[in-house]
Amino acid sequence: MLTPRLRETETAGRILFLTPDRDAADALQAALNRRSIRCESCATPAEAIARCASEMPALLLFDTRSVSEPEALGPLTARILAGHSPASPLVVLAHSEDIRFRLAAMRAGAEVYLPFPRETGELADRLARLLGAQRKEPDRILVVDDQPVAALFASRILQGAGMVTERVCDPLEVMQALDRFAPDLVLMDLHMPGASGIELTGIIRDEERFADLPIIFLSSELDPEQQIAALRIGGDDFLAKPVAPDRLVERVQQRLLRARERTRRQPGAETIDRSTGLATRDRLLKRLDQLIGLARPNQPPGANPRQAGQRGLVYLEVDGDAQALERMAAVVAGRIQEGDLAARVGERAIAVLIRRGTHLALAEFAQALTYQVGQALADDGMAADLGGGWYPLVGGCNDSVTLLSRAGKAARLSLRHGHRDLGHDARADQDEEDLALQSAVVQAIRAGRLQLLFEPIVALTGTEAERYEVTPRICLSDGELLAPSDFAPLLARANAGADLDRWLLTAGLNVMRERLSAGQPVQLFLHQSFAGVAAEDWVEWVRDQINERDLIRQRPIVQLEVAEADANLELAIGRSDQLRRLGIRLCLNGIDRDMRSSRVLQAIPAHFARIVRRAVQGPNAEALAGLIWSVKSSGAKVIATGVDGPDTIGRLFGAGVDFIQGPYVQPPTGVMDYDFMGV
């Protein structure tokens, strides 16, 4: 869940803790007292009601053991906080993984949901951060609606909840209002003359500075396809008119809280490179992931059907010292346009994400920037070689790391040639079946030129275990990074899939061993293809690798593709039985509403099953619920991938999904840094 902005009250530091556990209450009180935070405990609901009636707490901390059934949580917390407007934030400590408690907490308006028991000092730190999240300035809401009465109605409701609002009735004035008013959230009508809410949201999301600005649609539109289109284009929520005032306030506050949580997890100091003053590489990759996530199926991430223009990456690399890098950064900062994003992406490298009117304009800007940086270096008497390259965001590449590496490849090619001409990686126009590329991929694997990326798998049932899916990237000899979707077909044609399987499993086991030795155990999901699984010694080899690293109690999760398992069903059944005897659990990838998936689920006792992205993101809620039920009936826990927004999480939560992953949770990164304790 997400970190809230606590309301300003006269008792901003007082926490009321309802729990029947006297020892837990005493320990938390002592820990909070050391942090100069007052905490009072109540053993019974009646005592909590009396305390809240006499004094408003800054936060109500609710132990789920205070109720016998999850259904009682909502009515009880409502009684405790009755009579206060706005009510104190509710934080729920759950002692059970029963999803009904999580649903009850959500329906009760809980702003934070934490598994319990947990280390007392850590819990005290978390509560201290919540109390420290107060803001003296009221939230600022921009209301965009071509109907003045409707805009005024929404504004008055939000003003009554302590927010500051500004109304825009001409949709063509939205960008000026964003610059002038600097809102914390936009409340957007869907159907307006001159520009629809979907079109305006697309324009807003195209601006880097507004990439994380919460946008809630408020419209009388009842067509689910239109609502989904609004959310896919970058909306955070959709409310249907007419909306009850308390519901409007509640949803606006929730979105504001989530936006602040993103800010907390990505503080400004971590998104700005100190040496250059530009953005960090991670920030650029996350922006690329956002653009990829906003692209429609079969539409390249640089394309935008609402605006003329294309996106591209310009990559500059200098063979010089730190002073040369700083000079290059200064020139780049002075030449980019509003909406561009420049980031330091290597020791001596800078990349710029740009949008221009045409493909030719992309190339012209890249060429001009390369020339201007080279000229500045020469004017300052710096003997530094410069390489410049660019890559358009087209060609069906849906991996941010690969996109960046291809632009870097073009720059390094230019640098090796010893001149300042612009390089252009034309891989988007090349046939990936080229035998030279296939050979390069095989050589890279055999030389061990691979990287591991980790994507968190987050539970919706309160468990604190850290789980990551591990995906490899192949580094070609020229520096280009390829994602599995790029190299998997090449490996299959070269009969080299088993080589990758063994490298990935041993690398993953090494990571698990390192984390276990550091007292930070982690569960890794490692993919294996039937090219490797079919080997006669595969099971014995897996067992020996685990034993060598003393991972008897910390086994990996082996992932198999449903399509491959169905095509090799007899072998898959035998291997699953052998792995089960070794204590290794299976995850089946690619579950869909087809006979193949049903056949494999019935034949292979998997512990986890990952449903396909199109089922997760599709509008058919009943079909999704039926698919989840069929998976659960086989005994497997359900993983939903490709989660791209809060609307998707809400649907999956209600449908009974156990785990989620995707760009909205966190895209794959080179480090395992996801805050599982804070979800």
Summary of the structure (lengths in Angstrom):
residues: 679
radius of gyration: 26.9
end to end distance: 4.6
largest distance: 78.9
contacts: 2279
relative contact order: 0.06
helix: 46%
strand: 19%
